Amino acid sequence: MLTGKVAVITGAGRGIGKAIALQFVQQGSKVVVNYRSSVKQVEELLDSIRNAGGEAIAVQADVSNEADAKRLIEEAVKQYGRLDILVNNAGITKDNLLMRMTEQEFDSVLDTNLKGTFFCTKYAATVMLKQRCGKIINISSVVGLMGNVGQANYAASKAGVIGMSKAVARELASRGITVNVVAPGFIETDMTEQLSDKVKEATITNIPLKRYGVAEEVAGAVGFLASEAANYITGQVLQVDGGLAM
Ligand SMILES: NC(=O)c1ccc[n+]([C@@H]2O[C@H](COP(=O)([O-])OP(=O)(O)OC[C@H]3O[C@@H](n4cnc5c(N)ncnc54)[C@H](OP(=O)(O)O)[C@@H]3O)[C@@H](O)[C@H]2O)c1
């Protein structure tokens, strides 16, 4: 489905980003794996991709830093000559109740989740506008739609990603570039591993499918939006949440 395409995936050393990278490679895409600090995981990921006959490079970059985000896109184009797909997946949480949340906790989450998505989208769009085609998929969260106790910073960043994606979808549509959002619910990764068993049980009660999702289930939705089957879809939010936020 993605034969010959070139994809940049941010925060792809582990979790959902890693599952997206593996699925894209299986579908024939060349993949640029971005990471911030997961050196060992990325080395293992590149080995398994190359052993399976896939093509991938890794680029260390902190997406919240504009110069890093610019260099990430430049290195992808230098290596593979074009850029067809950008997945803005890198994200962090720094949970705290409103009255205890510090400016640093608020800013750092906004800087990575929202500003990082802005920087990478801006520099990827420069390349895609010249090509007159491209697909951008931004990973938000159901928390950006519903809110969540202790996540004022995270909810703001993920709601921001949805609003920004719709604005950019309108700006880029005339040049054949689509921009869509995938909003996962609770997915089994390091991010949700931090939650207590009590919180996990409480959240499962509210999920109609009665379980957490797995990273591969999010990757499936991203793969669809990155494929030609989704050519006429832009500015949409696809929830992968077991029915949590319907
Ligand atoms: N898990 C869930 O339940 C869930 C639900 C809804 C939405 N999401 C979203 O899905 C995305 C992936 O989450 P996950 O569950 O896979 O989380 P994760 O396992 O904690 O992985 C987060 C990834 O983001 C990368 N990252 C963080 N800050 C970065 C930065 N400044 N620059 C570059 N990369 C950075 C990390 O890279 P390093 O390891 O190299 O630092 C890591 O690869 C996030 O946007 C998250 O908000 C997750």
The ligand as an SDF file (V2000), in Angstrom:
LIG
                    3D

 48 52  0  0  0  0  0  0  0  0999 V2000
   -0.4370    5.4980   24.9270 N   0  0  0  0  0  0  0  0  0  0  0  0
   -1.6140    6.0850   24.9200 C   0  0  0  0  0  0  0  0  0  0  0  0
   -2.5600    5.6480   25.6050 O   0  0  0  0  0  0  0  0  0  0  0  0
   -1.8700    7.2770   24.0580 C   0  0  0  0  0  0  0  0  0  0  0  0
   -3.1910    7.7270   23.9550 C   0  0  0  0  0  0  0  0  0  0  0  0
   -3.4770    8.8260   23.1740 C   0  0  0  0  0  0  0  0  0  0  0  0
   -2.4640    9.4630   22.4800 C   0  0  0  0  0  0  0  0  0  0  0  0
   -1.1880    9.0140   22.5920 N   0  0  0  0  0  0  0  0  0  0  0  0
   -0.1640    9.7380   21.8490 C   0  0  0  0  0  0  0  0  0  0  0  0
    0.5270    8.8540   20.9960 O   0  0  0  0  0  0  0  0  0  0  0  0
    1.8700    9.3230   20.8210 C   0  0  0  0  0  0  0  0  0  0  0  0
    2.8480    8.1990   21.1610 C   0  0  0  0  0  0  0  0  0  0  0  0
    2.6350    7.8360   22.5070 O   0  0  0  0  0  0  0  0  0  0  0  0
    3.2010    6.4940   23.1600 P   0  0  0  0  0  0  0  0  0  0  0  0
    2.1200    5.9500   23.9950 O   0  0  0  0  0  0  0  0  0  0  0  0
    3.8490    5.6440   22.1340 O   0  0  0  0  0  0  0  0  0  0  0  0
    4.2720    7.1410   24.1410 O   0  0  0  0  0  0  0  0  0  0  0  0
    5.7090    6.6660   24.6340 P   0  0  0  0  0  0  0  0  0  0  0  0
    5.7900    5.1880   24.6100 O   0  0  0  0  0  0  0  0  0  0  0  0
    5.9300    7.4080   25.8950 O   0  0  0  0  0  0  0  0  0  0  0  0
    6.6610    7.2280   23.4920 O   0  0  0  0  0  0  0  0  0  0  0  0
    6.7740    8.6030   23.2650 C   0  0  0  0  0  0  0  0  0  0  0  0
    7.7230    8.8230   22.1180 C   0  0  0  0  0  0  0  0  0  0  0  0
    7.8130   10.2290   21.8740 O   0  0  0  0  0  0  0  0  0  0  0  0
    9.1930   10.5610   21.7560 C   0  0  0  0  0  0  0  0  0  0  0  0
    9.4420   11.9470   22.1360 N   0  0  0  0  0  0  0  0  0  0  0  0
    9.0480   12.5620   23.2860 C   0  0  0  0  0  0  0  0  0  0  0  0
    9.4720   13.8290   23.2660 N   0  0  0  0  0  0  0  0  0  0  0  0
   10.1460   14.0130   22.1100 C   0  0  0  0  0  0  0  0  0  0  0  0
   10.8040   15.1180   21.5040 C   0  0  0  0  0  0  0  0  0  0  0  0
   10.8680   16.3190   22.1140 N   0  0  0  0  0  0  0  0  0  0  0  0
   11.3830   14.9530   20.2880 N   0  0  0  0  0  0  0  0  0  0  0  0
   11.3280   13.7560   19.6660 C   0  0  0  0  0  0  0  0  0  0  0  0
   10.7090   12.6750   20.1740 N   0  0  0  0  0  0  0  0  0  0  0  0
   10.1370   12.8130   21.3850 C   0  0  0  0  0  0  0  0  0  0  0  0
    9.9180    9.5820   22.6420 C   0  0  0  0  0  0  0  0  0  0  0  0
   11.2550    9.5100   22.1820 O   0  0  0  0  0  0  0  0  0  0  0  0
   12.4950    9.1180   23.1530 P   0  0  0  0  0  0  0  0  0  0  0  0
   12.1490    7.7990   23.7910 O   0  0  0  0  0  0  0  0  0  0  0  0
   13.6450    9.0080   22.2020 O   0  0  0  0  0  0  0  0  0  0  0  0
   12.6440   10.2110   24.1510 O   0  0  0  0  0  0  0  0  0  0  0  0
    9.1110    8.3020   22.4060 C   0  0  0  0  0  0  0  0  0  0  0  0
    9.5770    7.6290   21.2610 O   0  0  0  0  0  0  0  0  0  0  0  0
    2.0210   10.5480   21.7120 C   0  0  0  0  0  0  0  0  0  0  0  0
    1.8100   11.7130   20.9610 O   0  0  0  0  0  0  0  0  0  0  0  0
    0.8980   10.3730   22.7160 C   0  0  0  0  0  0  0  0  0  0  0  0
    0.4800   11.5860   23.2810 O   0  0  0  0  0  0  0  0  0  0  0  0
   -0.8730    7.9350   23.3620 C   0  0  0  0  0  0  0  0  0  0  0  0
  1  2  1  0
  2  3  2  0
  2  4  1  0
  4  5  1  0
  4 48  2  0
  5  6  2  0
  6  7  1  0
  7  8  2  0
  8  9  1  0
  8 48  1  0
  9 10  1  0
  9 46  1  0
 10 11  1  0
 11 12  1  0
 11 44  1  0
 12 13  1  0
 13 14  1  0
 14 15  2  0
 14 16  1  0
 14 17  1  0
 17 18  1  0
 18 19  2  0
 18 20  1  0
 18 21  1  0
 21 22  1  0
 22 23  1  0
 23 24  1  0
 23 42  1  0
 24 25  1  0
 25 26  1  0
 25 36  1  0
 26 27  1  0
 26 35  1  0
 27 28  2  0
 28 29  1  0
 29 30  1  0
 29 35  2  0
 30 31  1  0
 30 32  2  0
 32 33  1  0
 33 34  2  0
 34 35  1  0
 36 37  1  0
 36 42  1  0
 37 38  1  0
 38 39  2  0
 38 40  1  0
 38 41  1  0
 42 43  1  0
 44 45  1  0
 44 46  1  0
 46 47  1  0
M  CHG  2   8   1  16  -1
M  END
$$$$
